[in-house]
Amino acid sequence: MRILYFSLLVIFAIGFFTVPQAFADVTVTNAPGSSTPGCEETADGCFIPSTVTIDVGGTVTWENNDTAAHTSTAGSSTDGSSGVFDSSLIMAGSSFSHTFEEAGTFDYFCMVHPWMIGTVIVGDASADTTPPVLTMPASWTNSTSTAGLVSVPEGLGMIQSWSVLIDGLETWNFYNGPPGYSGGEQFTGTYDCEVFPPSAPPVMAQQVSGNYPYWSHGFLIGTSTVTCTATDEAGNTATESFTVTINETAADDTAPPEAEVGVEVEEEPEITPTITISTDKASYIAGVDDNVQMSGIVENSDIDDVAIAVITSNGSITGVNQVYVESDGSFSWTIGISNLNSGTYTIKPASPCQSHDCRETTFTIIQNPNAIYNAPGSSTPGCEETADGCFMPSAIAVGVGETVTWYNDDTAAHTTTSGSPTEGPDGIFDGSLVMAGSSFSHTFEDPGTYDYFCMVHPWMIGTVIVGDASEIAAFIAAQEEEEAAEAAAAAAEEAAWIEANPGVVTNAPGSSTPGCEETNSCFIPSTITVSSGQGITWYNNDTAAHTATSGTPTEGPSGAFDSSLIMAGGSYNHTFYSVGTYDYFCMVHPWMQGTVVVESASQQTEVEGESEQIEFEPPTEVIETEAEVVTESDEITTGSEITIETDIVNQQNNSQMFAYIVQIKNESGMVLSVSIISGSLGEGQTLTQAISWTPDDPGVYVAEIYLWDDMDMGNPLSGVETQYFTVT
């Protein structure tokens, strides 16, 4: 591989501005009773006030003073969420805040009750909206021979330097000589230049005198695109690009002719080491819980590790790994596709391609051909009377083992739940709440006819037919026999539990609409008394989902017990050990309230278990790494920045180029972020590298730290280090 280098001098301009003493913060409340239509017709609206104005940097806090849960979601009920902010469900008595860093007008709505709408106006409406003007250098072509790397383009001196201008102000200078700056006024916004395809190495950081970083950049043989992006202080962005073409020419033959010795020696054919990658399938269905099973083979080589990168069609790296090569030359990797969008992806071996023939492969993520869509506007009755129905198509036939994907193209959340509105869920599949723009998939392993409906909007019904008639008949007969045996066993088990725990509470049929509270009969009985150590079973005999949650609608959950959603036909058990009176309610339908009285105490035995932790000493590496997660406080919360810092120690007697890679995954193994820093370590030098990341959601995360020689060659310099952290 041949690379042509030039130097890039980036000059950063620092602007000074005055920070306001304070931003105007605003509080918005949910109108009481806004969970039912009508508030949208009042002067105050459903969000009070319905329109607020704040400064850039100001914060809006939404307080839920209603008795039902709501959301505050940027966007509109017709177009769906815009992604600017989303509170998710705000329970009664809770709140959600968002700080607006950019000027503009932001509409929002409640996803559960889409008639609730509001507007936030941020900053001056007459703000500057004109993007900066980028003046790019002309595209450039040069050549290099196969004799080696050319560190400086021949004939390209200071007089031929390139400049990038923003609004007529000099910002970037491209030189092949030492760093320098020609002076003059500079652009004070933010700006950057990127090269595609990435060079090898992408960036080599060098220490220089003065305040300016000085970068050397290498271009691959072929045509590369330099794309520069500038954003002014008003937030307006512009992007322009130019190309650099490097042609490879044959080197001059300067070797003297060899003398003939009279003996003809036959040269042995050269054996080229190869690295080959393949996948178990050429295409995978988006939204399906599936994995790409990648396998590979290394031939005519004794390397221990192969560095691999997964690259999108636009050149972005979406995942990396460093896999061990078995004694027979094979290696493998499993890649989850749940976070991959539709498109073509390349799996590319990155090491050691300077001495091996590296053969990459591709796979494609496609939309499911067995697709069903929620009809737009199906959150209100009427779609069930149309020819298309509320699920489009309303009936679909698939083969055994095939997957069906439901796409929610509506602006409201829906469920895809097997069963019927009259008999409730049958437990075969349930998508729970599928938000607008999201999807749910289910693979049908058994033949049969499967009815389903939306639990939130029960007029929405559909059918999936799996297999042919003979397959369905045989399966139903076997299933009925199995279900009868299971039902008998379950009935015996339930009878034994009820005998030991006589407390039973049922949801009143129709309690999902107000009225039962007037006779105190939403939970039957509304008050129940048990002995300490006994349990209560709540049975949901209604057609809608309910909860049994300790606490009150006014004060919220107390934390003593919570069933979460009990689907129609389902149940929930809880055993009470402490004497006392426990009020409870349904979080979905807060007019439903009940009381549990526990009369006598019993001793609860608490068993403590011990776990043994085994610490492993990492092996000594030529390049040692030691990483840690650094935060401003002991607790990591969503929206707070964390830093993964790694000390890198070069224990060799020579300098070493490196690519420092940090890959962050969630507890499901989904890759959320890949960050790369390249540089150079001197002999015996210790260097600390840091990469920052901000989590959006709570959960358990892992940071994987890789150290390769660079992204193109990809030779591992140390083992993979992992750091786990929890976000609340």
MOHUWO-V66055 format. One record per backbone hydrogen bond with DSSP energy under -1.0 kcal/mol. CO is the residue of the C=O (numbers start at 1). NH is the residue of the N-H. If there is no record, write none. Layout:
BEGIN
CO	NH
CO	NH
END
This chain:
BEGIN
2	221
3	150
4	219
6	217
7	175
8	215
9	173
26	61
28	63
29	48
31	34
33	36
38	41
39	42
46	31
48	29
50	119
52	121
54	123
55	58
58	100
59	26
60	98
61	28
62	96
63	30
63	65
64	93
70	90
72	87
73	109
74	82
76	80
80	76
85	74
90	70
91	94
94	64
96	62
98	60
100	57
104	122
106	120
107	75
108	118
109	73
113	116
116	110
118	108
119	52
120	106
121	54
122	104
124	127
133	167
135	165
140	245
142	247
144	249
150	5
153	156
157	160
158	161
162	174
164	171
164	172
165	135
166	169
169	166
171	11
172	164
173	9
174	162
175	7
190	231
192	229
194	227
196	225
215	8
217	6
219	4
222	246
224	244
225	196
226	242
227	194
228	240
229	192
230	238
231	190
232	235
236	232
238	230
240	228
242	226
243	140
244	224
245	142
246	222
247	144
249	146
273	357
274	299
275	359
276	297
278	295
282	364
284	366
285	288
288	290
290	337
292	294
292	335
293	280
294	333
295	278
296	331
297	276
299	274
304	325
306	323
307	350
308	321
309	348
310	318
311	346
312	315
316	312
319	310
321	308
323	306
326	329
329	298
330	326
331	296
333	294
335	292
337	340
343	365
345	363
346	311
347	361
348	309
352	355
356	358
357	275
359	277
361	347
363	345
364	284
365	343
366	286
369	371
370	405
372	407
373	392
375	378
377	380
382	385
383	386
390	375
392	373
394	463
396	465
398	467
399	402
402	444
404	442
405	372
406	440
407	374
407	409
408	437
414	434
416	431
417	453
418	426
420	424
424	420
429	418
434	414
435	438
438	408
440	406
442	404
444	401
448	466
450	464
451	419
452	462
453	417
457	460
460	454
462	452
463	396
464	450
465	398
466	448
468	472
469	473
470	474
471	475
472	476
473	477
474	478
475	479
476	480
477	481
478	482
479	483
480	484
481	485
482	486
483	487
484	488
485	489
486	490
487	491
488	492
489	493
490	494
491	495
492	496
493	497
494	498
495	499
496	500
497	501
503	537
505	539
506	524
508	511
510	513
515	518
516	519
516	521
522	508
524	506
526	595
528	597
530	599
531	534
534	576
536	574
537	505
538	572
539	507
539	541
540	569
546	566
548	563
549	585
550	558
552	556
556	552
561	550
566	546
567	570
570	540
572	538
574	536
576	533
580	598
582	596
583	551
584	594
585	549
589	592
592	586
594	584
595	528
596	582
597	530
598	580
600	532
622	651
624	649
626	647
628	645
630	643
636	728
637	640
642	693
643	630
644	691
645	628
646	689
647	626
648	687
649	624
656	681
658	679
659	708
660	677
661	706
662	675
663	704
664	672
664	673
665	702
666	669
670	666
673	664
675	662
677	660
679	658
681	656
682	685
685	650
687	648
689	646
691	644
693	642
695	639
699	727
701	725
702	665
703	723
704	663
705	721
706	661
707	717
708	659
710	714
715	709
717	623
721	705
723	703
725	701
727	699
END
